Amino acid sequence: MPFRVNKLGNDAFQAYWKSTKMKSSEGLKNEEEKPWRVLEFYSGIGGMRYSLIKGALNATVVEAFDINDVANDVYEHNFGHRPYQGNIQTLNAADLDGYDAGAWLMSPPCQPYTRQGLQKGSGDARAFSFLKILELIPQTSRPPRILFVENVVGFEKSDTHTKLIEILRENQFVTQEFILSPLQFGVPYSRPRYFCLAKRKPLSFQNPQFNDELLWAPSPLLGSDDCMVTNEGEQSHGGCDKLLQVCQPIENYLELEKFRDEDLDSCIANVSETSEEIEEGNGSVNSPLNQFFVPSSLVERWGSAMDIVFPESKRCCCFTKSYYRYVKGTGSLLATVPGKVKDKISKGEDLRLRYFTPREVANLHSFPDDFQFPHHVSLRQRYALLGNSLSVGVVAPLFRYLFTNQSC
Ligand SMILES: C[S@@+](CC[C@H](N)C(=O)[O-])C[C@H]1O[C@@H](n2cnc3c(N)ncnc32)[C@H](O)[C@@H]1O
């Protein structure tokens, strides 16, 4: 079956940009000035760097840092630069001064703050490196002037957050915080995340009235009453419906050929047969597609707990790093029969459920079409790395807001 990489994810993003009041020239104003020198901590597969590119910012990543060698392989494969491979906790103020970087971007581990975890916050060893970097800020002779932090929802209630804000205040930063999801930017993907934007005085935000606030809508980024500017959480006020209207359907983000062009009757007639074939073939090397189908034993056992979406759907759930290892609560599964037939289907297995491919998850994260994994990275590793990454479609506009009208 042919593979088709769909470019509409990007088109949706372009449409979003056109609809904003921010002209692209504003973001590029400093082009003749020196580029921002950026440090990308916890670089993973480079979501932050892709967001700088997508935001067309005049910025250079002078160093990236990550402890995971497979993530670093992927980063190197795409950017031609291997991140510093080691524990961020071992960095000292002199190391950081050596980079002379004006902007620090950070997406530290989220496990200390997730609902599924123990929520130990700063007491969790995985928070130590982030706390250490924050504590280094006053010790550097050239502290950053711009700082950006991404994490899971829940971080904003943690003791690490309290510490972050305390250190930023003590070091003359002003902050604006957001909880935003790709759904608010026209992408049919629910992945709400916490973001802290910080600027050291005398730098300031375009909309200072939002200083010290936690915002759930991207309006300040756009300065607008744009119809896409809606809080994902406003479901009771019809906000969610409004969002879904402006979202592209999931099919625009799919790479595998769909079944929608087939004759519907033959499609129904074939589903049971196909399910059995899939069950037999799942995981085998006979067809590269088989590995993406969900075995019927799993559908039988977990079907009621699965988040099932159709190509026509305008929303899917957050893909976590455990997607493909577990089916419950790790991300949506795609029914490959057309939505129109679904009412005629009584058995879950007849929906011919499949996993989204890594490329499709990357599309929903608004990664560029030329993003690739090196061949040696396994399927599970690909999902894990993507699950840990971020939505470029959300972070790029945040960067534009953060960096715009600021000379480095
Ligand atoms: C939430 S992910 C960030 C992913 C990244 N933003 C991306 O786009 O892929 C956290 C990353 O931090 C790395 N990491 C965690 N603790 C670290 C430490 N102490 N030192 C260096 N890297 C660390 C992990 O390997 C992981 O890639």
The ligand as a Gaussian input file, in Angstrom:
#p B3LYP/6-31G(d) Opt

LIG

0 1
 C       10.136000      16.015000      28.272000
 S       11.501000      15.445000      27.358000
 C       11.847000      16.860000      26.361000
 C       11.750000      16.541000      24.911000
 C       12.100000      17.631000      23.929000
 N       11.532000      18.913000      24.214000
 C       11.695000      17.203000      22.524000
 O       11.201000      18.003000      21.756000
 O       11.870000      16.025000      22.204000
 C       12.791000      15.478000      28.549000
 C       14.158000      15.132000      27.977000
 O       15.127000      15.407000      28.984000
 C       16.112000      14.407000      28.992000
 N       16.664000      14.420000      30.363000
 C       15.998000      14.106000      31.496000
 N       16.788000      14.307000      32.572000
 C       17.973000      14.780000      32.101000
 C       19.174000      15.188000      32.720000
 N       19.316000      15.162000      34.050000
 N       20.191000      15.611000      31.942000
 C       20.057000      15.639000      30.587000
 N       18.921000      15.285000      29.947000
 C       17.889000      14.847000      30.693000
 C       15.393000      13.135000      28.586000
 O       16.283000      12.233000      27.998000
 C       14.351000      13.668000      27.603000
 O       14.819000      13.606000      26.282000

